[in-house]
Amino acid sequence: MVGNITRIISDLQSFFPIAQGHFVVAPMGKIGWGTPTLISLELGIILDIPAPQLSIIGVLRCILPEQDAPVLRLQVNFAGGIDFDQGLIWFDASLFDSNLLAFTLTGDMALRIGWGDQPLFVISVGGFHPKFKEVPPDLTGMKRLGIALLSGDNPRLMAQAYFAVTSNTVQSGAKVELYAEACGFNIYGYLGYDLLVQFSPFHFVADIYAGLALRDGDDVLMGIDVHCELSGPQPWNANGDASIDILFFSVSIGFNVTWGEDAPALPQDTVDVLALVVAAVTDDRNWRAILPADGTQTVTLRATDPAPGTVLLHPFGVLTVSQKVAPLDYAIDRFGNQRPSGDTTFSMSWAGGATDEAREEFAVASFTTLSDDQKLSRPSFEQLKSGLRFGTGQGTLAGTGIDKDVSYERSYVHRSRGTVIRAGLVSVLKSFFDLLVGTGAVTQSPLSVARRGPGRNGPAPVSVDEGTYHVVSVADLTPAAGAAGVRTAAEAYALQEKLVRDNPALAGSLQVVAAHELFTAGA
């Protein structure tokens, strides 16, 4: 380590650049078990002060039964942390230089728990189901948990697996691949499955596939391929096809077989969702004052203990009532694992003046029955209407700025007697006052507008509109009659279902698309 001290210091400056007002504490240590050491853990804990971030990095090594002749060599790089500003817990781990006997081990593991603006729950070992569309951008390249059962590339036999849990799904899968090449030809075979599981009520869908082919490069000379979607139980259903390829001829056979009894109707507990929503709205804790986007609270307010039923409102705040029991103006057909009784659509309004809507993150699958494909492709959480904001707009309103000279009263306080001696008014020209303010303690504070404002040479500001979704025609993408744009995919799909219920002739002719997928003539 001493020999690499120059490189270590350079790397530290790259990963932890010097920043004014920041202090990094990073204790590190190494823990070993066994003599000689069989399991070792190199761990570093990084705390950035005052930024509320905590990170953990390290390397775990497990060499059994002894280092000179290991049967298992397991080495894992890992990193994790908590970002309190973004509301995120994250953890990543990767195998490197690992093997079981002569067989190479590979694979990644990841955990994401978000509670901020983007609620998220994802845990994965080896990746995700191929049809899962809501993979976090930084986890799209995860390696399957795999073992190479033959050394080298020719022949090779590789087994891979994955397991993942999200807020909507439980996913699992495995695949075995065989490859051997000789005399310009190769044999390629595979066997695998991708599984999606629902626990209440229990149901699963498994894509099972297998194939074996004699190939010239990537061209199939002779081969057989089978694909089947198996779902069940009660009833069981197998739907798929099999094909045989011989040179220029191909024969395919499809099949769809159902057997077993239908699942008995399961008794479902009912719940009065309206009563729960009313209870949440009347709870004082769900009434609060939210500062506008351009408002910064640079003072500390005195702690108070308001009387029951009293809500304190910040002078710059907007009074908001918001509940997380169920989304508003959205038809629900389930409430977790229960069935709603009575009303299934709830609304909130106020006749006292202008209001804006408040929104919260809701897990759509807890309120809408989704198909297996929808669980994989639809967002797990969406911002649906949850209440009202008693005031419109996202910014603090202010009048027109006026430039004027400054006049202030100067007074002296006698140290011993404590009496105040007034010295009259003092007038200061605005130009001279600006000069004094520019070098004062207030301007030098990190909270000042001068320090927070953008530089004069920066690029032009970029504005991004909030994404919207539209119900449009499948034929030409024209908006459906009476279908205005909505903020979330869940509301758009609900609108599509309503339009089809009102006019069954529209079935199959409408689709939901995001605003950026639409185009206008001549664009």
C-alpha positions, -999 to 999 in steps of 0.1 A, spaced: 0 0 0 29 24 8 43 18 -27 10 29 -42 4 59 -19 6 84 -48 -20 66 -68 -42 62 -37 -42 99 -30 -50 106 -67 -79 82 -66 -92 97 -34 -92 132 -50 -112 118 -79 -138 100 -58 -140 126 -31 -132 160 -46 -124 188 -22 -156 208 -16 -160 238 7 -181 231 38 -178 193 35 -160 169 58 -156 132 50 -151 106 77 -141 71 63 -130 46 89 -118 13 74 -110 -21 87 -103 -57 79 -119 -87 97 -106 -123 93 -118 -157 105 -97 -188 108 -60 -196 109 -49 -194 82 -76 -169 72 -105 -186 53 -131 -158 54 -121 -121 53 -140 -89 51 -125 -55 41 -150 -28 50 -151 10 47 -178 33 61 -179 67 45 -199 95 61 -202 129 43 -208 158 68 -230 178 66 -246 161 36 -269 133 49 -253 104 31 -238 72 44 -219 47 22 -204 13 28 -179 -3 5 -159 -35 8 -147 -69 -4 -158 -102 10 -135 -133 4 -143 -169 13 -117 -195 4 -125 -231 15 -113 -255 28 -77 -240 26 -61 -212 6 -34 -233 -10 -59 -259 -24 -93 -242 -25 -125 -260 -35 -146 -228 -33 -132 -194 -40 -159 -168 -34 -149 -131 -39 -175 -103 -38 -171 -66 -43 -200 -47 -27 -211 -11 -21 -242 4 -5 -255 34 12 -283 56 24 -291 89 7 -315 108 30 -320 137 5 -332 114 -23 -349 89 1 -330 59 -12 -313 28 3 -291 10 -22 -268 -20 -22 -249 -36 -51 -226 -67 -51 -207 -85 -78 -187 -118 -79 -152 -116 -93 -124 -142 -98 -146 -168 -82 -149 -205 -89 -161 -238 -75 -133 -263 -83 -125 -255 -119 -159 -239 -126 -162 -202 -129 -188 -183 -108 -204 -150 -120 -233 -129 -109 -246 -96 -95 -270 -87 -67 -288 -54 -61 -313 -39 -36 -332 -6 -40 -357 8 -15 -369 43 -22 -393 64 -1 -388 98 -16 -402 113 -48 -399 79 -65 -410 51 -42 -393 19 -51 -388 -17 -39 -365 -40 -58 -343 -69 -47 -326 -90 -73 -300 -118 -75 -289 -122 -111 -313 -98 -129 -350 -97 -139 -376 -115 -159 -370 -106 -197 -405 -90 -199 -402 -69 -169 -402 -32 -181 -396 -13 -149 -360 -22 -143 -341 8 -127 -318 24 -153 -287 15 -133 -296 -22 -130 -303 -30 -167 -269 -47 -172 -270 -71 -143 -252 -104 -148 -271 -137 -142 -259 -158 -113 -240 -184 -133 -215 -213 -133 -194 -225 -162 -196 -263 -160 -169 -267 -187 -137 -247 -188 -129 -228 -220 -152 -216 -249 -152 -248 -269 -170 -269 -257 -188 -248 -231 -217 -256 -208 -231 -227 -188 -259 -226 -162 -275 -193 -152 -303 -183 -128 -320 -152 -113 -345 -144 -86 -362 -110 -81 -389 -95 -59 -406 -62 -67 -436 -44 -53 -458 -61 -79 -440 -94 -88 -420 -124 -77 -397 -135 -106 -374 -165 -111 -357 -181 -140 -328 -204 -151 -311 -214 -183 -286 -240 -194 -267 -235 -227 -244 -260 -245 -220 -251 -273 -195 -273 -292 -177 -266 -325 -157 -288 -349 -150 -290 -386 -167 -256 -393 -200 -268 -377 -214 -263 -342 -240 -278 -320 -260 -253 -299 -286 -264 -273 -305 -247 -245 -331 -254 -218 -347 -228 -196 -377 -212 -179 -389 -178 -168 -414 -178 -139 -438 -152 -126 -455 -160 -93 -486 -146 -75 -492 -157 -40 -527 -145 -31 -545 -163 -46 -517 -186 -57 -510 -185 -95 -480 -188 -117 -470 -184 -153 -439 -201 -166 -423 -197 -200 -405 -229 -207 -382 -233 -238 -358 -258 -252 -339 -263 -284 -311 -282 -301 -296 -274 -334 -267 -283 -358 -255 -250 -373 -231 -236 -398 -221 -204 -379 -255 -190 -370 -274 -207 -398 -295 -237 -386 -290 -268 -407 -311 -291 -385 -329 -283 -353 -358 -287 -330 -373 -259 -309 -401 -261 -283 -417 -232 -265 -445 -235 -239 -464 -212 -216 -475 -232 -186 -500 -216 -161 -519 -229 -132 -531 -244 -110 -569 -249 -112 -570 -251 -141 -537 -260 -157 -530 -246 -192 -502 -253 -216 -500 -231 -247 -471 -232 -271 -456 -245 -303 -429 -269 -315 -409 -267 -347 -385 -289 -367 -361 -274 -392 -342 -295 -418 -322 -274 -443 -349 -255 -463 -379 -271 -447 -396 -262 -415 -426 -278 -398 -444 -262 -369 -471 -275 -346 -491 -254 -321 -509 -267 -291 -532 -253 -264 -543 -278 -237 -563 -272 -206 -569 -297 -178 -580 -298 -142 -609 -282 -125 -615 -245 -123 -604 -228 -91 -632 -226 -66 -645 -191 -58 -624 -180 -28 -643 -161 -2 -629 -125 -1 -630 -103 29 -647 -70 22 -637 -36 36 -655 -3 37 -628 18 19 -650 50 21 -650 49 59 -612 45 59 -608 75 35 -631 97 56 -611 87 88 -579 97 71 -592 130 59 -604 140 93 -571 131 109 -552 163 118 -519 146 108 -530 146 71 -535 184 71 -503 203 67 -488 234 52 -464 228 23 -438 254 13 -440 263 -24 -412 252 -47 -395 286 -47 -398 292 -10 -369 285 14 -373 285 51 -341 302 64 -353 307 99 -360 283 128 -396 285 141 -404 280 177 -418 246 186 -455 247 195 -480 223 208 -513 232 191 -546 222 205 -563 192 190 -581 201 158 -558 230 152 -534 231 122 -506 257 121 -500 273 87 -467 288 77 -470 323 62 -456 311 29 -472 277 31 -502 262 11 -527 243 32 -530 207 19 -550 177 29 -537 145 15 -545 108 25 -528 76 14 -556 51 19 -569 50 -17 -566 72 -48 -593 97 -56 -613 100 -88 -600 65 -97 -622 34 -98 -608 6 -77 -617 -31 -78 -596 -43 -49 -580 -31 -17 -549 -51 -11 -561 -87 -7 -596 -75 1 -626 -65 -19 -641 -30 -15 -677 -29 -4 -701 -2 -14 -685 27 -33 -654 21 -54 -647 57 -66 -641 85 -42 -639 123 -48 -631 153 -27 -641 189 -34 -644 223 -16 -669 250 -24 -650 278 -8 -628 288 -37 -600 278 -60 -582 246 -52 -555 224 -68 -551 187 -65 -526 170 -42 -510 137 -53 -493 108 -35 -475 77 -47 -498 46 -48 -490 10 -57 -515 5 -85 -516 -33 -81 -531 -28 -46 -562 -11 -61 -565 -26 -97 -565 -62 -108 -536 -65 -133 -528 -93 -157 -494 -109 -155 -482 -89 -185 -494 -57 -170 -476 -65 -137 -444 -67 -157 -449 -37 -180 -468 -12 -158 -451 11 -133 -452 -2 -97 -460 32 -82 -478 62 -97 -487 96 -85 -525 96 -82 -548 122 -68 -549 120 -30 -564 153 -18 -566 190 -22 -543 220 -21 -562 251 -9 -544 275 -32 -531 273 -68 -497 276 -83 -463 262 -72 -445 295 -64 -446 323 -38 -462 355 -52 -443 387 -49 -448 423 -60 -427 443 -85 -392 451 -71 -385 487 -64 -351 503 -61 -347 530 -34 -322 545 -11 -318 531 24 -326 550 56 -321 535 90 -321 546 126 -288 544 145 -288 538 183 -262 530 210 -268 508 241 -248 519 272 -230 488 285 -233 494 322 -266 513 324 -283 494 296 -299 526 284 -305 533 247 -290 565 232 -306 573 198 -283 590 172 -309 599 146 -315 587 111 -287 578 86 -293 578 49 -272 556 25 -273 558 -13 -284 526 -29 -252 523 -49 -231 525 -17 -254 502 1 -251 475 -26 -213 478 -23 -215 472 14 -240 443 11 -218 426 -16 -190 420 9 -212 414 40 -217 382 60 -253 378 46 -240 377 10 -213 353 18 -237 328 34 -244 297 13 -281 304 17 -279 338 0 -294 345 -34 -260 357 -47 -244 323 -38 -273 302 -50 -280 321 -82 -268 307 -116 -237 321 -132 -241 347 -159 -222 326 -185 -243 295 -180 -264 279 -207 -300 289 -212 -324 273 -188 -341 241 -199 -377 234 -190 -392 199 -191 -430 194 -192 -444 168 -169 -452 136 -188 -488 130 -197 -506 100 -212 -533 99 -239 -559 75 -251 -557 74 -289 -568 55 -319 -547 24 -329 -551 33 -365 -538 69 -367 -530 80 -331 -557 106 -330 -571 113 -296 -603 94 -286 -634 115 -283 -637 129 -248 -602 117 -238 -580 145 -225 -545 139 -215 -539 127 -179 -508 126 -157 -503 89 -151 -506 56 -171 -530 42 -145 -555 70 -151 -551 67 -188 -559 29 -187 -588 36 -165 -601 62 -190 -596 37 -218 -617 11 -200 -644 36 -193 -646 46 -230 -649 9 -240 -676 3 -214 -696 33 -227 -691 23 -263 -683 -15 -267 -677 -9 -304 -643 8 -295 -629 -25 -281 -596 -32 -297 -594 2 -314 -579 23 -286 -544 23 -270 -526 43 -243 -494 62 -253 -472 87 -236 -472 122 -249 -437 120 -263 -448 91 -286 -474 113 -303 -466 135 -333 -485 160 -354 -486 164 -391 -457 183 -404 -437 179 -372 
